[in-house]
Amino acid sequence: MKAIVVRQFGEPKVMKIEEVPAPTVGASQLLVRIKAAGVNPVDTYIRSGNYVFKPQLPYTPGKDAAGIVEAIGSEVKKFSVGDRVFLSGSLTGTYAQFALCEENQVHHLPDHISFEEGAALFIPYATAYRALFQKAKACKGEIILIHGASGGVGIAAIQWAKNACLTVIATAGSEEGRKLVKDQGANFVFDHSKDDYLNEIASVFPNGVNLILEMLANQNLAKDFNVLSKFGRIVIVGSRGTLNFDPRLTMTKDATIYGMSLFNANDSEMAEIINSIEKGLTDGFLKPVVGKKFPLELASEAHHDVIEKRAYGKIILIP
């Protein structure tokens, strides 16, 4: 089979497409034929060697994917060969034509969700759910600012928040991105490439917002306090550097800052997340947005775009 293989940490060019043996299933495992694989910013951090978790080299990147069950082990009970599925991880990486998975990493994909949409599910929707409900305890009627809302996690957060009856403020840096978040149901949309956009938000919400989902904390965290309400909460979903920060900002507003990583969720929390995603798909209020699509051999370009380009939905690889 064809797979992306990383033999040394570094820039996107270290990802090479190679011919490797297809995995064989153990008793509790499934082999999934990958129809689409999702590209996440965390994939780029791991590939660069700058992430807290470093896989053993060589490795195949990727955690998100969707496809068809190709083979199952003798102890697998919930799936049959031919089932449409999405993945919440794998044993061998998803930037490949096949991925080997444990049964708890595989989930049924509804017929109305395409494989490309299925590949955009796990990390964005699980991250947004954990940030909103497991960390910040978002409640009906609250006002949320999703700071950088046009990417995969931001779109997921809009859909979760709207279903939970929150008032959603979304920012995006491009006209295309702002139209996207408006179409997704954001109540208010602002251009975060403008110097005075926080003043614009403050003029509409003079008492501030209850909750902020922050995708780029190294640039925005200190500024977020300009629009945060007293007793407000900020959840840091992403950061790409360091910043100078005055802790008195938290004291003045009696604010709470949550750091979070999806991979710190315990088994019970992860089960809650997966069950909520499956229910949201069935009920129809969760619908991933697919952005650019790349063939598998152009994974390096996909990694460049997910970091350097303005976000628009989820970037997908097609094996």
N, C-alpha and C positions, 0 to 999 in steps of 0.2 A: 504494500500500500504506500501511498504518498503521504508524507507528514513533514511539518516544519520541525527542524531540529536545531536546538541551541547548544553549541559545544563550548562557548565561552560567553561570559556576561559582557555587555557592552551596548553599542549603538544598534539601531534596528537592523543594520546590515548583517549582524551576527546570526540572524535567522535564515536558514537555508532549507530549501525543499529537498528531501531525500527519499529514496526508496528504502523502506524498512519492513521487516516482517509484520504481518497482521497479528495482533494478540490472540491467544486462545483463552476460552473461558474456564474459570474454576467453578466449583459447585454452586457458590452463592453469587456468581457474577453474570453480567450480560455484555455482549458485544453489540455496539450500536454503530450502524452505518450513518456517518455524519452528512446531513444535507446542508447544514449551515452552522457556522460557529460565530459566536459573539466576541467582539474585541472590546476590552475594558481598559481604562487607564491603569488599573493595578497590574495588568499583564505587562505593561511597559516598564513599570517600576521593578517587577521581578526580573525581567529580561536584562535590565540595566545593571542589576546587582546591588541596587540601592534600597531594596525592600528588606524589612526585618526578617522575612522568610526567604531563604535561598534554597531552591531545589538542587538536588544532586545533578551535576552535569554528566552526560548530556541529557536534555529533557525536551519535551514537546510542550509548548505553552497552551494556555486556554482552559477555562472552566465552564463557560457557557456554550451550549450547542443544542441542536434539535435534529432528530433523524428517525430512523426505523430500526427496531430491534432485529439484529441479524442472527444472533445465537444466544441461548440461555443455558445456564448451568442446571444441574439436576435438582438443586434446592430452591430455585427461583419459583415463586408462587404467584406473584402479582402481574406477570407479564408473559406474553407469548411472542413468538417470532412473527414479525410483521406489524407489531404495534407501533403507532406514532408516539414519540416521546420527546420530552425536553430534559436536559441534564442540569444538575446542581453540583457539578464537579465530575471528575473521572479519575481513574488510576493512571492513565497514560497520556492525558492532554487531549484537547479537542481541536487543535489546529491540525487536523489529519482526516483521512478518509474513513477511519474507524477509531472508536474509543472503547476501551475496556472500563467497565463500571461495576461498582457494588450496587446491589438492588436498591439501597436507600438513596442512591444518587440519581435515580431514574424516576420520571414522573410522566403520567399519561398526558398527552397533548390533545386538547379538544380539536375536532375536525375543522372548526371555524377559525382556528389559529394556524397560520402558515408556518412552515419550517423556519423561514427567515424571522418571523415574529417570535417563534419559540426560542430561537437563539438569542433573542434580546430580552429574555425573561429574568433569569435567576438573579445575577448580581445586581442589576438596576432595581428590580422590584423588591428583592429581599433587603437591599441596603436602605431604600426609601422607607419600607415598612418598619425596619428596626429603628431607624432614626426618628420617625414620627411617633410610633406607638410604644416601642419598648424602651426607648431612651427618654424622649420628651413628653410622653404621655399626652399627646395632642387630644383635645376635646372639642366636641361639637360647639360651633359658634365662635371659636377662636380665629384670630387673624394670623396667617402664616406668610412669611416672605421666603420664597424659594429663590435664592441668590445664584443665578446661573441655571435657568430652568429648561433650556432647550436640548440638553443632552439626555442620555438614557435614564439616569437617576432622576433628573429634574422632571421629565415627562411622567415617570412612574409616581413621583411624589405628588404631582398635580392630580393624577387619577385617584390615588389613595385619599388625598385630602378632600377632594370634591365629594367623594363617596361618604366621607365622614362628616360632611356638612361644615367644613371650614371655609372661611373667606380667603381666597388665594391671590397673593400678589406674586407675580413672576417677573424676573428680569432676563433679558437676552441681549446679546451684543450685535445682532444683525437683524435686518428687516425681515428676512426669511424666518429666523428664529422667533421673533416676536409674533409673527403671524401664526406660527406653529403653536406656541403656548396659549395664544388667545383661542385658537381652534380647539385646543385640548380642554378649555373651560376655565382658564385663569380669569378671575374677576377684574384684575387690574394688571396692566403690563407696562413695564418701564424699560428704557434703553440704558443698560449699565455702562455703555461706552461714553455717555455724556457726563461731563464733570459735575453737573448739578442734579443728577437723578435722585440722590438721597434726599435732597431738599424737596423735590417734587413728591416723593413718597411721604415725607413728613407733613407736607401741606395738606395731603389727602387724609392722613392718619395722624393728627396732632398728638394723640395720646400714645402713639407707638403701636408696634405689632407684638403679639404675644410670643411668637416663635419664629426663628430664622433657621433655615437649612442652608448651611454655608459650604459651597463647593470649592472655594479657593481662599482658604483662611489666611494664607500669608499675605494676600493683597487686601482682604476685606474685613477681617475680624474687628480691628479697632474701629473702623468706620461703621460697622453694624450697630454700634451703640447709639449712633445718631438717630436711629429709627426704632430701637428696641424699647418696649414699654417697661415700666417698673415691674419687677418680679418676672421679667421675660426670660426665655431660654433660647440658647443658641446650640445647635448640634453641628459639629464640624465633621463633614462628610469627606472633604478633600482639602489638601494643602500641598503646595509644591515648593516650599521653601520656609524661611524663618522670617520673623518680624520683631520689631520693638513694640512692646505692649505695656500699657499702664494698668496694673491691677485695680486701681481706684475706679476704673470704668465699671467694673463688676460691683463694687461697693455702693456706688452712687445709686444704682438702679436695683440693688439686691438681686442681681442677675445670676443665672446659672449657665455655665458652659459645659457641654458634654462632648467629650471625644468619643468616637465610636469606630469599631471595626466589625464588619459582618462576621469575620472569622472567629470573633470572641463569643459569639452566641453559643449557649449551651444546647444540649440535645432537645430539651423542652422548648426553648425559644425558637430553635430552627424548625421543629415540627409545627409550631404555631405559624411561623412565616410561610412554610410550604403549604399548609392547609389553607391559609388566607389567600395565597396566590391562586391555588386551584379553585377556591370558591369565587374569587374575583373574575377568573376566566369564565367559569360556568355562568355566573350572573351577568357577565358582559360588560362590567365597568372597567376591566383591565384590558387594554389593547395596545401592545407595544408599537412604537413608531420606528421603522427601519430607515436609516439614512443611507450613506454610501455603501456599496457592495464591491468587494474586491475578490478576484480569484485567489486561491490559497497561496500561489507562488508570489503574490504581491503583498504578503503579510507585512513586510517592512514598510511599505507605503501606508498601509492601514494603521500601523503603530505611529507613524509620523503624523497622520491626520488626526488621530484621536487626542493627541496632545497639542498640536500646533494650530489646527484649524478651529474656527468657531463651531461650537457643537450644534448638531442637528440630528436628533434621534440617535439610534444605535448603529455603529459600524459593524458590518457583517463580512465574514469570509465564506466563500463558496468553494468547497473541495472539488 
